[in-house]
């Protein structure tokens, strides 16, 4: 098979996984993870990884393959995805990469440089989301997660502190690690792919889905999953410890008077909404040329998803 692939990006809770599975069924594809949190074991529910039933029904790769005590990054993902893609092509199958980590897609199709590009709009959105957090708390968090960068930033320098934290959140790799990395070339140029971004027209629709899904996660065992991971006493600076809800559960376990269970739920939903907002900002600024799909249309028109799937199939045929 020609080295082609389908890339499906989108914010959390936008319906990416379901769309990718429908596409894989139609085209006989292999679903490959492009989400920085779904690589970790032990957090299937809270990171919204495909269920065991889904993974048995269709081939999935690079999900839950990284130990939670590992500091994984975009560089590690590129090293893992390269032989994965080659194996899929060798078996004359189609890789369908799906996830919400925009930097993974950008690194895959454009390569990565020594430092990540962060637009003014993205930085402004991140600053606004963290406006209610004291600078001392921000610096303490950075010191835990990236002590090398923290030591280089002057006390009370809020802008540089936030930028370092933003790099960590969006890339899974510290700013100091980025600065030590060598340039890497693109593994899969965008021209060899059919690519889409799922972008709902109404943000409130996505926010409602986020809250509903998080409550369902708790009912399905998400809280027990979080507590089991916390019992491992992993270093707080590990990327997995920054997964949605884990910091709040950690505070709840260590000091229940500071935050009760209802507070954990409220703050976790709030954080997920903020994360989705930052994802959409990234897609608007960094993936401007990617065609958009509105998942809200699939709800109102039962035939719309089928039409979108058929359009992707037709574009693949033209590339063959």
N, C-alpha and C positions, 0 to 999 in steps of 0.2 A: 504494500500500500504506500502511495505517496505520503510523505511526512506532513500530514494535515491534522488538524485538531479543531475542536469546538471549545470556545472559552465562554463561560457563563459567570458573570460577576453580578454583585448586588448587595444591598445592605442586609443586615440580619433580619430574619423573619419575613423576607420578601417572597419566598416560595422557590428559591433557587434549586434546592435539592429535589423537590417534586418535579420541576421542569426538566432537570437533568436526567432523572430517572425515566420520564416519559420519552425523552430524546434517545436515551440508551436503548430502551425497548424497541423504538422505531428503527434505529440505525445499527443495532448490535454493537453499541459502544461500551467502553470501559470508563467508569466514573473515577476521576482522579481529584483528590482533595487539594484545594488551594486556599485553605483557611488556617491561619497561624495558631488557633486554639484547638481546632479539631484534630491536630496531629498528635495530641497528648492522650495517653492511656488514663483511665480512671475518671474521666469526665465526659462520658458519652452523652448523658442527659443534659447537663448544664451548658455544654457547648453545642447542643443541637446536632450532634453527629447522627448520621443515618443509623437506624435501628439494626439490631442483629438480623431481623427478618429481611430488611431492605438489602443488607450486605450479602445475605444468602441468595436473594432473588436475582441480583445483578452484580457483576464484578465491580468491586470498589478497591481503590489503591490509596495508600498513604493516609489512612485514617487510623488514629490511635496507635501509631507505630513508634512513637517516641515516649520514653520513660518520663514521668512527671518530674523527676529530679534532674532533668537535663536542660541546659540553657540552649534552646533551639533558635535558629534565626533564618532569615531569608537565604543566606548563603548555604545553610544546611539543607534547606528545602530544594534549592537548585541542584545540589549534589545528589539528592535523593530522586528528584523528578526526572533527571536526565536519563538514567538507565531504565526508569519506569516507562517513560515514553518510548524508548527504543524497543523495550520488550513488547509493548502493545503493538507497535508497528511491525515488529518481526512476526507477530502472530496474525498479521493482516487484519487488525482491528482499529477502531477509531477511538482515540482518547478524548474524553469530554471533561475538561477541567472546570471545576465549579468551586466558588468560595467568595468570601467577603473581604479578603486581604488584597487590596488594590496593588500594594507593592509587589506581591508575588507575581501578579500578571505583568506588571511593568518590568520587573527584573527578567522574567521569562522571555518577553518579546523585545526588550530594548537593551538588556544587560543592566549591570549595576555599577555605579561609580563609588568613589571612596566615601562620599557623604550623600545622604538622600536629599532630594529637592523637596522643599516645603513651601508652597505658595503663600502669599500674604493672606489670601482669603482663608486658607486652611489654618494658618497660625492664629488669625483673628478669631475664628470659630472656636478653636481650642482654648484660647485665652478667655473668651466669654463663658464657656462651659465651666471654667475653674475659677471664676471671679470671686466666688464665695469661700474659697479655701485660703487660709492664712499662709503667708510666704514661708513661715517656719515649718509648717506642716508639709508644704511642697518640697522644701529642701531636705527635710528628714526622709521623705519618701525617695527622693532622688539618691540620697546617700546610701539607702538600703539597696536600691536597684542598680545604680551605676556610680559607685564611689569615686572612680577615676574622674568622671566628668564633674561630679559634685565638688571635688577638691579644686577644680580649675575655675569654678564660678564664684565670683565675689558674693559675700553675704548680702542678702536683700536684692539681688539681681533677679527680679521676678521673670523678666522676659527670657533670659537665657535658661533659667531653670525650667520654665514651661516648655521651651523648645526641646530640651533634652528629654523631658518626660514624654512629649509628643512623639519623638523619634522612637522611643521605647515602645509606646503603645501601638503605633501604626506599623512598625517593622518587626517587632519582637527581638530587636538587636539594639544594644546600647550605642550611643553616639561615639563613645570611645572605641567600641569594636568596629564601627563603621570606618572610623579614621585609620584603623589598622588594616583594613581590608584592601586587597588589590582589585583593580577593575576586572570585571567579568563580562564576556561578550554574550549577546542574546542567543539563547538555545533554540528559540522558535520564533522567527520573525512574524509579525502580525499578518503579513501578506499570505502566510501559509495557513491561516486560520479563518474560521467563521466565528465572529465574536459579538456578544450582546451584553448590555448592562440592564438589569431589571431595576426600573426606577418608577415607583408609584407616583402618580400625579398629585395625590393628596397625602401629605405626610401624616395627618391624623389617622388615616386608615392604617398605616404601618404601625403607628404608636399603639393603636388598639390591639393589633395582632401581637405586638411585643408583650403587652401586659397579659393577654389571654394565654399566650404560649408559656410565659414564665410561671404563671399559676399552675398550668398543666404540668410543667416540669416538676414542680414541687410535689404534686399528687403522684407523679410517676416515679418518685424516688430521688429527685434532685437534691433535696435537703440531706438525705442520708449519704449521698455521693459526696457532697461538700464536706460533711463531717468526717467521713472516712479518709478523705485526702488530708484534712487538717490533722488527723491523728498521726500522720507520718512525720509531723514536725519538720517539714521541708523548710529550707532557707526562704525567708520572705522575699529575697531578691530574684527568685526564679520566675521566669515568665508565666508559668502556670498559676502562680499565686496571685496573679493580677486578673484572672478570669472573672467574669461578671459574677457578683455575689460573694466570692470567696473572702475578700477583705472584710466585708460586713459580717459574714458568719464567724470569721476569726475574732472580731471584736466582740460579737455576741457570746461566743464560747468563753472568752477570757474575762469579760466584764459584762454580764447580762444586764446590769443596771444602766450601762451606757446606751445600749440599743437592744430592744426586744425583738421578737421574731417578726412582728408586724413592721417594725422599722427596717429590718433586713429586707423584707419584700419590697417596701416602698423605695428604698435607696437602690435596690438592684434593678427595679423597673426603670427608675430615673436614669441610672447609669447606662442601661441598655439603650434607652431612647437617645441619650447624648451620643453614645457610640454610633448608633445608626445615622444620626445627623452628620457626624464627622465622616463616616463612610461615604455618604451621599455628596458631601463637599469634595472629597477626594475624587470621586468618579466624575463630578462636573469639571474639575480643574485638570485632572491628570489623564482622563480617558474621554476627552471631548469628542473624538472622532468615532467612538464606538456607538453603533446603533442602539437605540433604547427600546425596551419592551415594558409596557405598563401591566404589571400583574393584576391590577384592579380590573382590567378588562376581561380577564379570564373568569372572574366571578360573575360578571354581568352578561357575558356572552360565552356560552359553553363551547362554541366552535372556534373562538379566537385563539386558544392555545394550540389547537390542531393546525390552524393556519400558520401560526408562528413556527411550529415544528416543521411544517412542510416547506416554509420559506428557507429555513436553515438547510434542509435536505437538498433543496434546489441549488443553493449556493455551493454546497459541497460538490454536487454533480458538475457544476461549471468549472470547479477547480481541478477536477480529476483529469 
